[in-house]
Amino acid sequence: MTRFLDKKHRQSIRARNRDYAKPGHYFITICVKDQECLLGEVVDEEMELWNFGGIVQNVWDNLPKHYKHIDLDAFVIMPNHIHGIIRIKPEPQQRANVGAGFAEGTTESGKPAPTLRRHPLSEIIRALKSFSSRRINKIRKTPGRPFWQRNYYERVLRRHEINRYRCYIRNNPLNWTSDPEHPDNS
């Protein structure tokens, strides 16, 4: 880590030339700050959510209401982290008023037809972390306290990898005792 004016700066783990608003499947992992097991517990190889885990599930489920250009795929909440696949959909073709004789993709005034804003993956993750943290911190009476660790991990999935990552997510509770995020394995 480099230091500037006595402040730590982290190196970005994002691909330099990748546009994270581009269509594709993104595998993400987000960890609870200090690896605390606050989301639930694995019992008989099944994940049982606690209150905070239920909040995270609710926020995840509602992301497409805020971001119309995404679909949610496989998802699992573990005791101290989450894994999920977010699909950023291809941009729909703009064909405003074509039948009325206007140029393709324009309105009556000749201006470009409105498009949905393409939010990058980082903004979607920021919202997930922010919305869930605020609700959790309200319960804990710890406003502003970080709930999630800084940053997140992501991988842009190739088509042939998607099912393998879905399987990994689905089987994560079965493999909890050998998971690198398990407190006994750190």
N, C-alpha and C positions, 0 to 999 in steps of 0.2 A: 504494500500500500504506500502511496506517495503522500507526503504531507504538504499542505499549503497553509501558512499562517496557523500552524498547530491544529489543523482540522484534518481528520482522516478522509481520504477519498478512495472509493472503491473503483476498481476497474469494471467496466461493463462486461457482462457475460453474454450480451446479445451479439448476433452476427452483424458485422459492420455494414454490409450492403443489403441487408434484408429489410424490406418494407413490411412491418408487422401489421399493416392494415390490409395486406393482400389476401385474397382468398386462400384457404387452406385449412388443414387440421393442425391444431397446436396442442401438444401434451404439456400440461402445467403441473408443477408441484409448489405448494406454498406451505411453509412450516410455521408453527406457533413459536413466538419469541421464547428463547432459551429452551426450546424443545419440551416445554411443559405439556403434560398429557391432560388437556382441559376439554377436549371435544367428546370424549367417550372412552369406552374400553372394549377390548376384544374379549368376548366370552364364548368359549366353545367354538373358536374360529369364526365367529360372527361379530360384527361391529354393533355395539349398543351405544346409541348417541345419548349424550347428556344434553342439558339445556343449551349450552353454547354450540354444540354440534348441530342441534336442531335449528338454531339461528343461522348457522353457516349454510345448512341445507336449504333453508327458505330463501336466503339471499341468492344462492346459486340458481335455484329454480326460477327466480324472478329476473335474472339477467336479460333474457330475451325480450322482456317487456320494455326495458330501457335501451337495448341495443338490438334493433330490428334486423340487423345484418348478420346476426350470429345464430347458430344452432348449438345446443348442448348435447354432448355425446356421453360416453361413460364417465362416471364420477364416483369417488369413494372418499369418505371422511374417515380418517384414522385417528387414534388418540391425540397425536400431536402434529398432524399434517394432513393435507388433502392432495389428491391427484384428480385431474380431470382432462377431458378433451373438449376443446372449444373449436367449432368450425366457423370460420369467417366465410360467409357465402359470397359467391361471385356477384358483381354488381349487375343489377337488372338492366337490360337494354332500355334506353330512353327513347320513347316514340310518342312524344306529346303532340297532339293536334295534327298528326300526319294526315288523317282523313279530311281535315278541314282545309287542306291546301297549304299549310305552313311547313316550313322546312323541318326535317326530322330533328327531334330533340329540342325544339323551340316552342315558345308560347306565342299567343297572338301578337304580343308586342315585339316579337323577334328576339326576346331574351332567352338564354338557355333555360331549359326546363329544370325545375329544382331536382336535386338528387339527395338521397339520404347521406348524411355525413358518415364517412367511413372512420370509425373509431379504431385506433390501433389496439393490439392486444394489451399493451401496457396500461391503457386507460380503462379497459374492461377489468383487468386485475386490480387496478387502483380502486375502482368502484366496489368490487367484491370485498376487498380488504377494509375499505373505509366504512361501507354500510354495515358490515358484520361487526367491526370493532366498535363503532358507536353504540350499537344495540347491546353488545356484550358489556362494554364499559359502563353503560347506564345501569345494568344489573349489578355490576361489581362496585359501582360508585367510585369509579376511577376514570373520570373524563380525561380524554387526551392521552391516556397511557397506551403505549404500543401493545397490541395483542399479537400481531404477526411479526415475524422476523422481517428485516429489511429485504427488499428485492423478492425474487421468485425464480424458479427454474423453468425453462421451457425448451421444448424441442419441436421443430417443424417436422411433422410426420409426412413421410412419403406414402403414396397409396398402399404399397405392399406392407407397410408397418402398422397401419391403423388397427387391424384385428389383433395383432400381437399386443399392442398397448391396451386395447380394450380388455383382453384376457389378463394382462398384468394388473390392471385396475380392479377387475372383478375378483381376482385371487389375492389381492393385497391383505385382507384380513386373515386368510389362511396361512400366510407367510410372515405374520407380524413378529414372531419371535426371532426370525432371522433378518428382519428389515433393518437396514442401516440407520433408520430414524428411531428405532426402538431404544429407549433410554439405557438398557443394559448393553447395547452394542456400540455406544458412543465412546 
